[in-house]
Amino acid sequence: MLLIVLVVHTVYARYVRPSAERIIQAATEAGQSAPRDLVVILKDWEQEICIILMLYCIVQIVLKLREISKEQYLFDVDLLEDVEGPNSRLADNLDELESLPAHIGRTQLVETLKASLRRYRITEDVQNTSDAIQTSVEALAMRLEADNTMIRYMIWAIPSIGFIGTVRGIGQALSQADQALAGDISGMTASLGIAFNSTFVALIASILLMLMLHFLQRTQDRRLVDIQKYCEEFLLNRIS
């Protein structure tokens, strides 16, 4: 977040706001309204905050998708090739799973397998093992849902920040009503530009992030289904 704030603010300070001021000044000297250039639309601080939050959410979503992609190869490997029913072989396989490197042992699939194997070692019952798999998958779904909470909050906050810009712009426009009645509407139009531009940027960012969040949730749901199928195929079918 700190890096994104520094980069975005630097771009705004060195390029966006100076360029927007030059364009607005040139339009004012020519007696025209400010053109709808990109830098003019993005120049206010509400848009800057929206872009910072949008980039942060995009980074978080991409990192989560990358983590899921990195673990995909495990579903092509038989991690339980020694599990055929005898409890001694099962104990050896559980020890092998627990001795895996940390970056593999902490994956969602391996954690679910270890929990299921522990339950089977204790109960030696297929139904209890199946219940353990279902419980692990449900707990994993709740954890993924909790991990996405901050992203959802920021997606909600971005339009709210845009509406703050709308209120600020309309308030400035109303404070310049006397000048507009006197024939000078440039100040009022500039203030209304702040109002509409902030809402426009916030809504565009929100739509993009909602699409990416939907794709992330669909990918996570597919991963949960894959974990359950893997456990049924490589564990339950063998011990039953």
Secondary structure, DSSP 8 states (H G I E B T S, - for coil): -HHHHHHHHHHIIIIIHHHHHHHHHHHHHTT------HHHHH-SHHHHHHHHHHHHHHHHHHHHHHHHHHTGGGGGS-TTTT-SS-HHHHHHHHHHHHTS-HHHHTSHHHHHHHHHHHHHHHH--HHHHHHHHHHHHHHHHHHHHHHTHHHHHHHHHHHHHHHHHHHHHHHHHHHTHHHHHTT--HHHHHHHHHHHHHHHHHHHHHHHHHHHHHHHHHHHHHHHHHHHHHHIIIIIHHH-
